[in-house]
Amino acid sequence: MRRRPADGLEQVIAAALRVFADKGYRRTQMSDVAREMRVAPGTLYGYVAGKDALFHLVVDRAFSGEPPSAPPRLPIPAPPPGATLARLRERLTADSALPRLDSALRRPRPGDARAELEGIVGALYDRIAGAWQGIVMLERSALDWPELAHVFYAEMRRGLLQRLERYLAARGQAGVLAQTPSAAAAARFVLETVAWFAMHRHRDRDADLDDATARRITITLVANAFTRANGRARPARKESRRR
């Protein structure tokens, strides 16, 4: 089999990632990716056997961040049935690992609650920022691919939310972070805040923020929502009763 330049394959992956993120897997055609690259459709088939092989390749690379040690033999063949979802599950499991959060869940009480929360939010931000294009691709593809939606939302995203919920509930009960009416809603607030600054802002034309500033703002906003500047928990507000 003929070997093509490695940088050509990287260009194919980058173009496919943009198109899949915009159209989703089902609606994307190989001609769309070729148009994005400004090459003839036949050129793509020198790199991958078809759309299934291309999507599998993008899934494999979008969440690893590094090319393989040895260039693959081209064209890359179509994966066996079920292989792409299995690979996605494997990649997302590794990508959703947050040692800071898991360590906090095992610790009854932190020495500095604000610093602990800031560390967790910073780690979550870095995870999402490092794979934001791949996550957008999955969100778009999940709209018309139920099995992928189950892996992404039901297995991975829900698991992360549950861990955040347990953490916030435990720290609220310990009195070191603010207690909220719903720890589940608070966990979603944290995740969605991080997701907008780390990921969705890239697709917002009015969001003029560099990554370092966006990261700093995210950490400060979330930490301030649950603690005071001195690290103490914000007191819970009592609802006024009508007489």
N, C-alpha and C positions, 0 to 999 in steps of 0.2 A: 504494500500500500504506500502511496505517495505521502511524504511528510511536507506539510506546509509550514510557513513561518509561525513560531509561537505567538508573536505579537498579533498576527492575523486572527488567531483563535481568541485572544483577549479582546480584540475589537468586536468580534462576533458576539461574545458573551455580554459585553457592555451594551451593545445595541439591542440585543434580545432582552436584556434586563429592563431597559427603558420602554420597549414596546410591550412586554408582558405587564409591566406596572401600569401602563396606560390602558391597555385593552383587556387584560386578563388572558388566561391560557386559552379558553375556548374560542375567543374571537380573534386571536392572533393567527395570522397566516405567515408562512415563510416569506412571501412577497413583501409583507409589512416590514420584516426585519431587513430584507435586502434593500428596501427603499430607505430605511433609516440609515443604512450604511452607504447608500448610493452605489450599490453594486448590482450586477445581474443576479436574479434568483438562483441560477445554477451555481454561482460561486459558493453559496452557503452549503450546498450539498458536497462540496469538497471537504467540509469540516464536520458536518453532522449528517446522519442518514435522514433526518426529518424533524418535525416539530417536537415529537416525544423525546428524542435524543437531546434536542436543544434545551428543552425545559428542564430535563433531568440534570444536564450540565450546569445550567444556571442555578438550580436549587443547590447543587453540590458546592458551587463556588461562591454564591452570594452570602453564605453564612460561615465560610471558612476564612475568607479574606486573603488566602495565599494560593498561588498556583501549585499544581502537583510538582514533585521533585523531578519527575521525568516527563517529557512531552508525550501526550497520548498519541496512539496511532490513529490516523485519520483516514476516512471519516469515522466519527464516533458512532457506533451502532445504537439502535433503539434499545431501551432498557426492557427487561422482562416485565410482564404484568405485575403490578403492585410494587415494583422496585422503587419508583419515584416517591411514593408516599412513605415507604419504609425509610428511604434516605432522608426525606424531609423530617420525619419523626426523630430520627437519629440526630440530625443537625440542630433541630429546635431544642431537643433535650439538652444538648451540650450548650447551646446558646442561652438557654433560660437559667442556667446554673448561676446563682448569686451567692457565693460563699459568705459575704458579709451579712446577708439576710438570714441565711441558714444558721450562721453562728449566733446571730442575735436571738433567733428563736430558741436556741438551746440555753441561752443565758437568762437567768431569772430577772436580773436587774442590771442595767448598765451603769458605769461610773459617770458617764456624760451622755445623757439621752440625746441632746441636740447633735453632738458629734457623731453618735451612732447613726441617727437618722440621716444626717448629711452624707455619711459614708455609703449608706444603702442607696440613697437617691442618686448619688454620683455614679455608683457602679451600675445602676439600672440605666441611667442616661448613656453611659459609655456602651453598654450592650446594644441599646436601640440605635444609637447614632452610628455604630459600626456596621449595622446591617439594615439601615433604614430603607434602602431601595428594594432589598429582598422582601422586607416586611410589607411594603406597599404593594409589591407584586403579588404576595400571598393574599392580602386583603382583597385586591381586585379579582384575583382568580377564584377566590372562595365564593364569590357571588353566584357563579354557575358551575361549581364543582363541589358537590355536597361532601364527598369523602375528604377532600382537602380541607374544607371548612371545619369538619369534625376534628381533624388532627390539629389544625391551627387554633381554633377557638375553644372547643370542648376539652381537648387534652392539654394543650400548652398554655394558652392565655388564661383559662379558668384556673389552672393550677397555680399560676403566678399570683393571680388575684387572691386566691385563698390563702396563700402564704403571707401576702401583705396584710390581709384582713386579720389573720391570727396574730401577727406582730403588733399591729396598731391596737387591737383589742387588749392584748396582754400588757402593753406599755400604758395604755389608758387606765386599766384596772390597777396597775402599780402606781399610778399617779405621777409618772414621769413624762408622759405625753398627754395632750388634751384628749379627754373622752368625747366621743361624738355620738349622736343619736344612732348612727349606723356605721359600724366598722367596715362593713362591705362597701358602703357608699364612699367612705373615706379612702379605702384601698383603690377604688376606681378613680377617685379624684387624683390620687398620687400618680397612678399609671397614665391617665389621660393627660395630665399636666406634663409629665416627662415625655410622653409620645408626641405631643404637639411641638415642643421645643426641640426635641432630638430628631424628629422625623417629618412631621407635617409642615413645619415652617419652610422646608425646602420647596414645597409646592405652592406656597403663598407668596405672591409677587410683592405684597406689601410688607413682608417680614424681612427687614434689613438687619440681620443679626449675624455676627460671626459665631463660630461654634463655641469658642471659649466664653464669650459673653452669654450666649444662650444657656450654656451649662451652669454658669454661675447664677444666673437669674432663676433657673429651675430649682437649684438646690436651696437658694434663699427663700423663694416663695413657699416651697413645701415645708421647710424647717420653721418658717415664721407662722405657718398655719397651725402648727402643733405645739410650738414652744415659744417662749419669750426669748429675747436676745441673750438673757443670762442663762439660758438652758433649761429654765423651769417650765413645767407644763402650763399652758394657758388655762385659766379657770373655766369650767363649763358655764355657759350662760343659762340662767334660769328663765324659763318662759313666764311672762307675766300673765296673771289670771285676771280675767274680766270679772268685775263685781257687779 
